[in-house]
Amino acid sequence: MKNATRLLVISLALMLSGCAYSPKQVEASRPLVNQTASTDLQAMAANLQQPLNTLPQGAALSANGNTYILGQRYVSALGLECIELLRDRNYNQSQHGVTCKNGDTWYLVPQLEQASASNLLAVQ
């Protein structure tokens, strides 16, 4: 009985101390998202508008010296139809992108700021 009482007291003390602890407050050293106005969206080239409506995943499009490979189609959180793009650039570098349809026009959506994991770790 005496051991049970001690165990109960220790358990309650641990629970109360755990509930009383508040985690350290942290602040971001830089914004995760750069603010951009939606009016600054760049419309995809006129000759790509219709093919974006009809071509399947994996199809290739060419415009202005760039080749676009269509990725997965999905509906964004804003309810817009979107397509992942892989844009091949000079020097064998590739860049991922997204195009979303607003009304009857496809727009190239700017990417969020890319950061490596080491840049995201807080410096102590």
MOTA-V10154 format. One record per helix or strand of 3 or more residues. SS is the DSSP state (helix for helix, strand for strand). FROM is the first residue (numbers start at 0). TO is the last residue. If there is no record, write none. Layout:
SS,FROM,TO
SS,FROM,TO
//
This chain:
helix,1,19
helix,37,39
helix,45,53
strand,59,62
strand,65,74
strand,80,87
helix,89,91
strand,93,101
strand,104,108
helix,116,119
//
